[in-house]
Amino acid sequence: MATAATDRSRRLLITLAIACAVLLLTTVGFGATAAWLWLDRGTAASAEPTPSPSPGTSGEPTNAPQQVRGYEVTVVSEIVFGDFAMTAPDSNGYTILFATMTNESSNQVANHFFDITAYREDGTIIERRSTGAYILPNQTTLFQGIFAEDISDAAAIRIEQSRTEWVEPALTGDITLDAARSGEEGYIEGDFTSGLSAAAEYSDIFIVGFVEGEIFAVCSDLEDIPAAGGTFAAECYLEPASKGDLVDPGEIPEDATFAAYLSVDTLFGD
């Protein structure tokens, strides 16, 4: 009996020792975690409150810098960018940077993603945002980079291709602007013919006004595009956008010309 009682006492002591060890390790673990979180909080609080670039956003600019409304704009991308234009901040503070962009592949879709960053003179970041583009083979479309912050203090804007996907096209072709009619206060309507190999629902149609080859206004309309041979119309109100001084789109210059660009949803074909 005494031996059995002694064994039980020993087992109890061993169990208590193990429990105490586990409790000690748990306490140390919680303490270390709390310390790490406190230190990490201190580091984050002292760091510049800006996001990190996406993987792959590095390299030398692929185009000569362009001066756009006082900002130097550069691009790092295998996609060909044309001239840029920018709006003034709207009532909600949003500023949009536009440019034509071309996929020179004859048989693959460029499903690409970009970081667009506004920098101060000292190199600190005002805002960084991401955007994407699904560009059909041999297609020229319109790039849109949207800033939600006040970038009036920016000195430079950089567009960097962050992720690249070359995929088989779910459709091919483009659209043709047959006629454009302008009305009062910048209203414009276009008649189109589809050259797409399949219908494309919920696609953005951009109507862009040019004077002497430079963008002065942009607008867009969401349309269901029929397959090749089908006709449709799109209409919208032009918004001033340019490289320099903005032009009132309600007073469309007599020598203005218009072009239209199709933007297919990036999920098309999924």
N, C-alpha and C positions, 0 to 999 in steps of 0.2 A: 504493500500500500504506500509506504514512504517513498519507494522508488518511483511508482507511478505518479505520485504528487510532485516529486522532484522533476520528472520529465515534462509534466505539464507546465511547471514553473519555468523551465528552460525554454520550452516552445513559446510561452507567452512573452518571455524576455526577448527572444529572437524576433518575434512578430513586431513587438513594440520598437525594437531597434530599427527594423526595416522601414516601418511606418515613419519614424522620425527622420530617417535618411531621405526618404521620398519627399517628405514635407520640406526638409531643408533644401533639397535640389529644386523643388518647385518654387520655393521662396526666392532662391538665388536667380532662377530663370525669370521670374516676374520682375525682379529688381533690375536685371540686366536689360530686359525688354523695355522697362520704363525709362531706364537711363538712355538707351539707344533712341527711343522716341523723343525724349527731351532734347538730346543733342541734335537729332535730325531736325526737330522743330526750330532750334536755334539757327542751324545752317540755312534752312529754307527761308527763315525770316530775314537773314542778312543778305541773301542772294538776290540778284536781279529778278523781279517777278515776271519772267517771260518764259514761254514754252521752248522746249528743245526742238531742233530741226528734225524732220523725219529722216529715216535711213536713206542714204544715197544722195543727199543734197550737198554735193560738193563738186568742185571743178571750176574751170575757167569759164568766163562768160562766152556764150556762143554767138552773141551779136554785139555790135558796137553800142555803147551806151546811148540812150535816147533821152533828151530833155522833154519831160511831159509835165506841163503846168508847174514848173519849178523843181521837179524831182528828177533825179538821174535814175533811169530804169535799165536794168541789165537782166539777161536771161541765161540760164544754164539748162539746156534742153537739146535733145536730138530732133525735136519738132521745130519747124521753121516758123518764126514769128515775123509778122509785118510791123507796120507802124502802130504805135499806141495812141490812145486817147483816154481822157479821164473826165469824169463828171465833177461837179461841185458837190459838197455834202448835202444830202437831202434833209428834210425836216426831222428825220430820225437820226441824223448823223452819219448815214452810210455813204461811202464814196466808192465808185466803181471804176476799175481800170479795165479798158477794152483793148484788144488787138486781134487782128486776123492771125490765124495759125493754120498750117498746112501739113497734112500727112502725105509725104511723097511716096509712100509704099503703094504699089499698084495692086497688091493682093492681100494685105493684112490691115486689120483695124488697129489703130493706136489707142489703147485704153490706158491713158496715162494720168498720173496724179502729180500735183504741184504744191509746193509751199510758196506762199507769197508773203514777203516780209518788208515792213517799213522800218528804216533805221534812222536814228538821229545822227547828227554830224559826228558825235563821238563814238559811233558804232553800236550804241545800245539799242535795243529793240523796243519799238513802240507797240507793234502788233504783228503777230504771225498767224496766218490762216491757211487752210488747205482747200484746194479745189481740184476738180477732175475734168477730164475731157474724153469723150468717146468719138474718135474721128475716123470716118469711113475711108477706105482706100481712095487715094487721089482727091481727097476732099479738103476744101478750105472752109473753116468754120470760125466762130468768134470766141476768143478767150474772154473770160470774166473773172476778175479778181476783186473781191468785195472786202472793204475795210469797214469795221463797225466802230472803231475808235477814232478820236480826233488825231489826224496825221499831219496837222498843219506845221508841226515842228520837224517833220521828216526831211532828210536831205537826200535819201536814196531809197529805191524800192528794188528788190531782187526777187526774181521768179526762178525757182529751182525745181527741176523735175525730181520728184521724190520716189516714185514707184513706176515701173514700166511693165506693161503687158502688151505683147503683140499677139493678137488672136485672129482666128479665122472669122471672116465677116458673116454675120447673120443676114445681112442685106448689103447691097451695093447701089451705087448711083448717087444722084443728087437732085436738087430742084432747080427750076428755071423761073426767074422773075420775068414775066411777059410784059407787064405794064405796071406803072406806079402812078397813083393820083394823089395829089396833096390837097388838103383842105385848110380850114382856118385853125389857128393856134397849134400848128405842128401836127395836125392829124394827117395820117398817110395810109393809103390802102394799096395793096398789091394783088395782082392776079398772077397765079402760078400754075406751072405744069410740073407734075412729078416725073422724075426719071428713076425712081427707086424700084428695086427688084421685088420689093414686098411693101405692104402698107406699114406705116409706123405711127402708132398712136402717141398722143401726148408729147409731141415734139415741139421744141421752141423754134420759131421762125424769127430771125433777126432782120430788120430792115435798117440799113445803114446809109446815111447821107454823106457824100463826099463833095468837097470843093477843092479843085486843083489837086486831086489825089489824096487829100487828107480828110480824115473823119471830122465831121462837125456835129453829128447827132446820131443817136441810136435808139431803137425801140424794139419790143418783141411781143409776139403773140403766140399762145399755145394752141396748136392745131393737130388734128388727126390727118396725116398725110396719106393719100391713096397710093396704090401701086402705079407703076409706070403708065403714062398716058392719061391719068386722072388729073383733073384740074381742081383748084381750090383758091380761096381768097384769104388774106390775112390783113389785119388792120391794127394800128396802135398810134400812140402819141409820142412823137420824137422828144428825146431828152438831150439837152446840150452835152456834148462830150468832145473834147479836142485836146491837141497838144499845147495850145496856147490859150488865148482869150476865147471865152465861150461865146457862141453865136445864138441868138434867140431863135429857136426852131420854128416859132410862129411866123417868122419872116424868112422863109426859105429862099436862099440866094437863087437868082435866075440861072446861074451856071451850075447849080447843084446836080449831081447824078446820084443814083441809088443802086445799091446792090443788096442781095438777100443771102442769108446764110442759114443753113439747117443745123440744129444741134439735137442729135438723137440722144435719148436717155442712156446713161451709162449702164443701166441694167438690161438694155435691149438684148434679146437673144438668150438671156439666162432662164 
